[in-house]
Amino acid sequence: MIDFKKLAGENIALLIPYKPGKPVKELERELGIRKAIKLASNENPMGISPKSKEALISFMDELNRYPLGDCYYLRKKLAGKLGVAENKLLFGTGSNEIIELLIRTFVKSGENVVSFFPSFSVYGIIAQANGSFCKWVETDDDFKVNFEKILNTIDNNTKIVFLANPNNPTGTYFSHDELVNFLDNVRDDVLVVLDEAYYEFVDAHDYPQSVKLLDKYPNLFIMRTFSKAYGLAGFRIGYVIGSPEGIDMLNRVRQPFNVNMAAQIVAEAALEDHEFLRKVIKNNRDGKIYLYNEFKKLGLKYYETQANFILVDVKDGNKVFNDLLYKGVIVRFLGPKLAPYIRVSIGLPEENEIFIEKLKEVLEV
Ligand SMILES: Cc1ncc(COP(=O)(O)O)c(C=O)c1O
């Protein structure tokens, strides 16, 4: 018998795969229920932008061709919107692929990456798959990032520091001044990757203006995605902004046609759909206020969010998660280290109301 674990090596055999939120259809099939709602994966509850839909339909007949390897038109449009040179951009199959490209390109076997805990588990999974590992630095009270501790954790083998801002699963953020202070103190051969997946939802005034820092700090990379505010999670497209020299290295490693044609087309159209983005952000802001108020009435501690989800302390996260499932509401339980919490994505008004109604039933209040 072939020992596949041995063939793959220990780093792969011991890998715990990422567990995505349960799809609605699967829950409905399993429990024989109807009209389940999913508030588990920080997706866009408002669908995809009308302009993206139109663009996709009009390009249908071209999908027999290979896509543009360099995302030429999308790159041009995004560079203009961000006010950066085109050679500072690289696109990927979701920001997940960008994380993978950064690690494959810059982190060699035995070297490490650093992030803070709790944060996006994918940094650790990809590092381990690559023969490397992630050193997770505990956050302080209320999940405040301790940059001093991060600096002390970085060693001679550290290649990348991943900083999700706003953070997932907490929704919390760090400020422009905190970031600048960190960049001033970190070695310049350590890459600092800001993961700004939820950037469009942010309303904090002291949130980093990260793009403006790129010229001063060539070790800085900024990742963003079309999966959240733009509603294109199913297409898988994200991007990274960095120094032309750093982007050039990533470009050597990426597959020739890594971003499919449909994704390029819908993303380009989404950048033009200001009206849709405005509605999405308003829905999120209104939903956030509604949920905060309801949590307050229920006496539940929650963390103020800069993203499209809220972390809330329900005492026994696993039980509440499971009980909600049986009532047709999918939220996220985050594992034993975050045992008291659930994370709920902000949905449409009616979805938020159903969630609160079912939560009250589960908590018996
Ligand atoms: C912090 C963070 N980064 C990156 C991603 C990945 O996004 P995508 O690969 O869809 O662009 C997510 C998705 O949930 C996330 O929460």
Ligand as a Chemical Component Dictionary entry (heavy atoms), coordinates in Angstrom:
data_LIG
# 
_chem_comp.id                   LIG 
_chem_comp.type                 NON-POLYMER 
_chem_comp.pdbx_formal_charge   0 
_chem_comp.three_letter_code    LIG 
# 
loop_
_chem_comp_atom.comp_id 
_chem_comp_atom.atom_id 
_chem_comp_atom.alt_atom_id 
_chem_comp_atom.type_symbol 
_chem_comp_atom.charge 
_chem_comp_atom.model_Cartn_x 
_chem_comp_atom.model_Cartn_y 
_chem_comp_atom.model_Cartn_z 
_chem_comp_atom.pdbx_ordinal 
LIG C1 C1 C 0 -8.925  38.735 6.357  1  
LIG C2 C2 C 0 -9.224  38.001 5.090  2  
LIG N1 N1 N 0 -8.298  37.956 4.132  3  
LIG C3 C3 C 0 -8.498  37.322 2.983  4  
LIG C4 C4 C 0 -9.694  36.671 2.730  5  
LIG C5 C5 C 0 -9.835  35.918 1.446  6  
LIG O1 O1 O 0 -10.637 36.533 0.540  7  
LIG P1 P1 P 0 -10.674 36.108 -0.978 8  
LIG O2 O2 O 0 -9.720  34.973 -1.203 9  
LIG O3 O3 O 0 -12.082 35.727 -1.239 10 
LIG O4 O4 O 0 -10.257 37.324 -1.734 11 
LIG C6 C6 C 0 -10.710 36.678 3.682  12 
LIG C7 C7 C 0 -11.958 35.964 3.441  13 
LIG O5 O5 O 0 -12.803 35.752 4.244  14 
LIG C8 C8 C 0 -10.461 37.361 4.897  15 
LIG O6 O6 O 0 -11.379 37.394 5.866  16 
# 
loop_
_chem_comp_bond.comp_id 
_chem_comp_bond.atom_id_1 
_chem_comp_bond.atom_id_2 
_chem_comp_bond.value_order 
_chem_comp_bond.pdbx_ordinal 
LIG C1 C2 SING 1  
LIG C2 N1 SING 2  
LIG C2 C8 DOUB 3  
LIG N1 C3 DOUB 4  
LIG C3 C4 SING 5  
LIG C4 C5 SING 6  
LIG C4 C6 DOUB 7  
LIG C5 O1 SING 8  
LIG O1 P1 SING 9  
LIG P1 O2 DOUB 10 
LIG P1 O3 SING 11 
LIG P1 O4 SING 12 
LIG C6 C7 SING 13 
LIG C6 C8 SING 14 
LIG C7 O5 DOUB 15 
LIG C8 O6 SING 16 
# 
